[in-house]
Amino acid sequence: MHRAAIILNGLTGWTYLLAGSVLLAAAAVIPAQQDLERARVLGAGADAQVEYRRGILDECGTRLAALAEPSDALLASLAQTHLNLAPAGSRPLSLPLPPARAVLASEHRRAEPGTSFLARLVTRRPARPLVVVLAAVCVLVGLLPPASARPPRP
Protein backbone atom coordinates (compact mmCIF):
# COMPACT_ATOMS: atom_id res chain seq x y z
CA MET A 1 0.00 0.00 0.00
CA HIS A 2 2.84 2.37 0.83
CA ARG A 3 4.44 1.77 -2.59
CA ALA A 4 1.16 2.60 -4.43
CA ALA A 5 0.88 5.89 -2.50
CA ILE A 6 4.42 6.88 -3.57
CA ILE A 7 3.63 6.12 -7.22
CA LEU A 8 0.34 8.05 -7.14
CA ASN A 9 2.01 10.99 -5.43
CA GLY A 10 4.67 11.08 -8.15
CA LEU A 11 2.07 10.84 -10.92
CA THR A 12 0.17 13.80 -9.53
CA GLY A 13 3.17 16.07 -10.06
CA TRP A 14 3.69 14.81 -13.60
CA THR A 15 0.00 15.32 -14.37
CA TYR A 16 0.16 18.98 -13.34
CA LEU A 17 3.41 19.46 -15.24
CA LEU A 18 2.00 17.89 -18.39
CA ALA A 19 -1.30 19.80 -18.22
CA GLY A 20 0.45 23.12 -17.63
CA SER A 21 2.92 22.52 -20.44
CA VAL A 22 0.14 21.64 -22.88
CA LEU A 23 -1.82 24.77 -21.95
CA LEU A 24 1.25 27.00 -22.33
CA ALA A 25 2.04 25.44 -25.69
CA ALA A 26 -1.57 25.88 -26.83
CA ALA A 27 -1.54 29.52 -25.69
CA ALA A 28 1.47 30.11 -27.94
CA VAL A 29 0.74 27.89 -30.95
CA ILE A 30 -3.00 28.36 -31.60
CA PRO A 31 -2.93 32.19 -31.94
CA ALA A 32 0.21 31.95 -34.08
CA GLN A 33 -1.48 29.40 -36.32
CA GLN A 34 -4.53 31.64 -36.72
CA ASP A 35 -2.31 34.64 -37.55
CA LEU A 36 -0.48 32.54 -40.15
CA GLU A 37 -3.76 31.49 -41.77
CA ARG A 38 -4.94 35.12 -41.80
CA ALA A 39 -1.66 36.17 -43.47
CA ARG A 40 -2.05 33.42 -46.09
CA VAL A 41 -5.56 34.62 -46.94
CA LEU A 42 -4.36 38.22 -47.25
CA GLY A 43 -1.43 37.09 -49.40
CA ALA A 44 -3.72 35.11 -51.69
CA GLY A 45 -5.97 38.16 -52.03
CA ALA A 46 -3.00 40.35 -52.90
CA ASP A 47 -1.77 37.80 -55.47
CA ALA A 48 -5.23 37.70 -57.04
CA GLN A 49 -5.34 41.49 -57.26
CA VAL A 50 -1.89 41.61 -58.86
CA GLU A 51 -2.90 38.98 -61.41
CA TYR A 52 -6.15 40.81 -62.19
CA ARG A 53 -4.38 44.14 -62.65
CA ARG A 54 -1.69 42.48 -64.79
CA GLY A 55 -4.48 41.17 -67.04
CA ILE A 56 -5.97 44.66 -67.31
CA LEU A 57 -2.55 46.07 -68.27
CA ASP A 58 -2.09 43.35 -70.91
CA GLU A 59 -5.53 44.11 -72.36
CA CYS A 60 -4.77 47.84 -72.43
CA GLY A 61 -1.46 47.12 -74.15
CA THR A 62 -3.24 45.07 -76.79
CA ARG A 63 -5.74 47.90 -77.39
CA LEU A 64 -2.96 50.46 -77.57
CA ALA A 65 -1.12 48.37 -80.15
CA ALA A 66 -4.33 48.04 -82.15
CA LEU A 67 -4.77 51.83 -82.10
CA ALA A 68 -1.41 52.25 -83.82
CA GLU A 69 -3.03 50.91 -87.02
CA PRO A 70 -6.70 51.92 -86.78
CA SER A 71 -9.22 50.08 -88.89
CA ASP A 72 -12.93 50.60 -89.47
CA ALA A 73 -13.79 47.52 -87.39
CA LEU A 74 -11.68 48.79 -84.48
CA LEU A 75 -13.24 52.26 -84.60
CA ALA A 76 -16.74 50.77 -84.70
CA SER A 77 -15.89 48.50 -81.78
CA LEU A 78 -14.51 51.39 -79.73
CA ALA A 79 -17.55 53.52 -80.53
CA GLN A 80 -19.84 50.72 -79.39
CA THR A 81 -18.03 49.78 -76.20
CA HIS A 82 -16.73 53.12 -74.93
CA LEU A 83 -19.15 55.70 -76.33
CA ASN A 84 -22.31 53.56 -76.35
CA LEU A 85 -22.82 54.35 -80.03
CA ALA A 86 -24.31 51.73 -82.33
CA PRO A 87 -23.98 51.81 -86.12
CA ALA A 88 -27.09 52.79 -88.03
CA GLY A 89 -29.44 49.89 -88.67
CA SER A 90 -28.10 47.70 -85.87
CA ARG A 91 -29.20 46.95 -82.39
CA PRO A 92 -26.72 47.55 -79.50
CA LEU A 93 -25.49 44.48 -77.74
CA SER A 94 -24.99 44.28 -74.04
CA LEU A 95 -21.45 44.95 -72.93
CA PRO A 96 -19.41 41.83 -72.36
CA LEU A 97 -18.72 40.92 -68.79
CA PRO A 98 -15.13 41.34 -67.65
CA PRO A 99 -13.20 38.09 -67.82
CA ALA A 100 -13.11 36.13 -64.60
CA ARG A 101 -9.34 35.80 -64.48
CA ALA A 102 -8.81 36.24 -60.79
CA VAL A 103 -11.15 35.60 -57.96
CA LEU A 104 -10.33 37.60 -54.89
CA ALA A 105 -9.53 35.49 -51.88
CA SER A 106 -11.93 37.53 -49.78
CA GLU A 107 -14.81 36.19 -51.85
CA HIS A 108 -13.79 32.59 -51.39
CA ARG A 109 -12.81 32.37 -47.78
CA ARG A 110 -12.63 28.85 -46.57
CA ALA A 111 -15.49 27.90 -44.32
CA GLU A 112 -13.92 27.73 -40.91
CA PRO A 113 -14.97 24.79 -38.80
CA GLY A 114 -16.26 25.48 -35.34
CA THR A 115 -13.45 26.49 -33.04
CA SER A 116 -12.69 24.33 -30.07
CA PHE A 117 -13.15 25.38 -26.48
CA LEU A 118 -9.37 25.44 -26.03
CA ALA A 119 -8.93 27.70 -29.08
CA ARG A 120 -11.53 30.11 -27.72
CA LEU A 121 -9.82 30.12 -24.31
CA VAL A 122 -6.37 30.94 -25.64
CA THR A 123 -7.46 33.53 -28.22
CA ARG A 124 -10.11 35.63 -26.51
CA ARG A 125 -8.94 38.68 -24.64
CA PRO A 126 -10.25 38.19 -21.09
CA ALA A 127 -9.54 34.45 -20.85
CA ARG A 128 -6.06 34.27 -22.41
CA PRO A 129 -4.07 35.84 -19.53
CA LEU A 130 -5.92 33.67 -17.03
CA VAL A 131 -5.11 30.53 -19.00
CA VAL A 132 -1.42 31.47 -19.15
CA VAL A 133 -1.30 32.18 -15.39
CA LEU A 134 -3.13 28.96 -14.52
CA ALA A 135 -0.86 26.96 -16.83
CA ALA A 136 2.22 28.49 -15.18
CA VAL A 137 0.80 27.60 -11.74
CA CYS A 138 0.22 24.03 -12.94
CA VAL A 139 3.82 23.80 -14.14
CA LEU A 140 5.03 25.19 -10.83
CA VAL A 141 2.95 22.68 -8.84
CA GLY A 142 4.21 19.90 -11.09
CA LEU A 143 7.82 20.88 -10.46
CA LEU A 144 7.47 21.05 -6.68
CA PRO A 145 8.86 18.05 -4.85
CA PRO A 146 6.29 15.66 -3.44
CA ALA A 147 5.31 16.18 0.16
CA SER A 148 6.76 13.67 2.58
CA ALA A 149 4.86 12.46 5.59
CA ARG A 150 6.46 13.36 8.91
CA PRO A 151 6.27 10.95 11.75
CA PRO A 152 3.93 12.13 14.52
CA ARG A 153 5.54 13.74 17.57
CA PRO A 154 5.24 11.89 20.85
C-alpha positions as CSV (number, residue, x, y, z in Angstrom):
1,M,0.0,0.0,0.0
2,H,2.8,2.4,0.8
3,R,4.4,1.8,-2.6
4,A,1.2,2.6,-4.4
5,A,0.9,5.9,-2.5
6,I,4.4,6.9,-3.6
7,I,3.6,6.1,-7.2
8,L,0.3,8.0,-7.1
9,N,2.0,11.0,-5.4
10,G,4.7,11.1,-8.2
11,L,2.1,10.8,-10.9
12,T,0.2,13.8,-9.5
13,G,3.2,16.1,-10.1
14,W,3.7,14.8,-13.6
15,T,0.0,15.3,-14.4
16,Y,0.2,19.0,-13.3
17,L,3.4,19.5,-15.2
18,L,2.0,17.9,-18.4
19,A,-1.3,19.8,-18.2
20,G,0.5,23.1,-17.6
21,S,2.9,22.5,-20.4
22,V,0.1,21.6,-22.9
23,L,-1.8,24.8,-21.9
24,L,1.2,27.0,-22.3
25,A,2.0,25.4,-25.7
26,A,-1.6,25.9,-26.8
27,A,-1.5,29.5,-25.7
28,A,1.5,30.1,-27.9
29,V,0.7,27.9,-30.9
30,I,-3.0,28.4,-31.6
31,P,-2.9,32.2,-31.9
32,A,0.2,32.0,-34.1
33,Q,-1.5,29.4,-36.3
34,Q,-4.5,31.6,-36.7
35,D,-2.3,34.6,-37.5
36,L,-0.5,32.5,-40.2
37,E,-3.8,31.5,-41.8
38,R,-4.9,35.1,-41.8
39,A,-1.7,36.2,-43.5
40,R,-2.0,33.4,-46.1
41,V,-5.6,34.6,-46.9
42,L,-4.4,38.2,-47.3
43,G,-1.4,37.1,-49.4
44,A,-3.7,35.1,-51.7
45,G,-6.0,38.2,-52.0
46,A,-3.0,40.4,-52.9
47,D,-1.8,37.8,-55.5
48,A,-5.2,37.7,-57.0
49,Q,-5.3,41.5,-57.3
50,V,-1.9,41.6,-58.9
51,E,-2.9,39.0,-61.4
52,Y,-6.2,40.8,-62.2
53,R,-4.4,44.1,-62.6
54,R,-1.7,42.5,-64.8
55,G,-4.5,41.2,-67.0
56,I,-6.0,44.7,-67.3
57,L,-2.6,46.1,-68.3
58,D,-2.1,43.3,-70.9
59,E,-5.5,44.1,-72.4
60,C,-4.8,47.8,-72.4
61,G,-1.5,47.1,-74.1
62,T,-3.2,45.1,-76.8
63,R,-5.7,47.9,-77.4
64,L,-3.0,50.5,-77.6
65,A,-1.1,48.4,-80.2
66,A,-4.3,48.0,-82.2
67,L,-4.8,51.8,-82.1
68,A,-1.4,52.3,-83.8
69,E,-3.0,50.9,-87.0
70,P,-6.7,51.9,-86.8
71,S,-9.2,50.1,-88.9
72,D,-12.9,50.6,-89.5
73,A,-13.8,47.5,-87.4
74,L,-11.7,48.8,-84.5
75,L,-13.2,52.3,-84.6
76,A,-16.7,50.8,-84.7
77,S,-15.9,48.5,-81.8
78,L,-14.5,51.4,-79.7
79,A,-17.5,53.5,-80.5
80,Q,-19.8,50.7,-79.4
81,T,-18.0,49.8,-76.2
82,H,-16.7,53.1,-74.9
83,L,-19.1,55.7,-76.3
84,N,-22.3,53.6,-76.4
85,L,-22.8,54.3,-80.0
86,A,-24.3,51.7,-82.3
87,P,-24.0,51.8,-86.1
88,A,-27.1,52.8,-88.0
89,G,-29.4,49.9,-88.7
90,S,-28.1,47.7,-85.9
91,R,-29.2,46.9,-82.4
92,P,-26.7,47.6,-79.5
93,L,-25.5,44.5,-77.7
94,S,-25.0,44.3,-74.0
95,L,-21.5,44.9,-72.9
96,P,-19.4,41.8,-72.4
97,L,-18.7,40.9,-68.8
98,P,-15.1,41.3,-67.7
99,P,-13.2,38.1,-67.8
100,A,-13.1,36.1,-64.6
101,R,-9.3,35.8,-64.5
102,A,-8.8,36.2,-60.8
103,V,-11.2,35.6,-58.0
104,L,-10.3,37.6,-54.9
105,A,-9.5,35.5,-51.9
106,S,-11.9,37.5,-49.8
107,E,-14.8,36.2,-51.9
108,H,-13.8,32.6,-51.4
109,R,-12.8,32.4,-47.8
110,R,-12.6,28.8,-46.6
111,A,-15.5,27.9,-44.3
112,E,-13.9,27.7,-40.9
113,P,-15.0,24.8,-38.8
114,G,-16.3,25.5,-35.3
115,T,-13.4,26.5,-33.0
116,S,-12.7,24.3,-30.1
117,F,-13.2,25.4,-26.5
118,L,-9.4,25.4,-26.0
119,A,-8.9,27.7,-29.1
120,R,-11.5,30.1,-27.7
121,L,-9.8,30.1,-24.3
122,V,-6.4,30.9,-25.6
123,T,-7.5,33.5,-28.2
124,R,-10.1,35.6,-26.5
125,R,-8.9,38.7,-24.6
126,P,-10.3,38.2,-21.1
127,A,-9.5,34.5,-20.9
128,R,-6.1,34.3,-22.4
129,P,-4.1,35.8,-19.5
130,L,-5.9,33.7,-17.0
131,V,-5.1,30.5,-19.0
132,V,-1.4,31.5,-19.1
133,V,-1.3,32.2,-15.4
134,L,-3.1,29.0,-14.5
135,A,-0.9,27.0,-16.8
136,A,2.2,28.5,-15.2
137,V,0.8,27.6,-11.7
138,C,0.2,24.0,-12.9
139,V,3.8,23.8,-14.1
140,L,5.0,25.2,-10.8
141,V,2.9,22.7,-8.8
142,G,4.2,19.9,-11.1
143,L,7.8,20.9,-10.5
144,L,7.5,21.0,-6.7
145,P,8.9,18.0,-4.9
146,P,6.3,15.7,-3.4
147,A,5.3,16.2,0.2
148,S,6.8,13.7,2.6
149,A,4.9,12.5,5.6
150,R,6.5,13.4,8.9
151,P,6.3,11.0,11.8
152,P,3.9,12.1,14.5
153,R,5.5,13.7,17.6
154,P,5.2,11.9,20.9
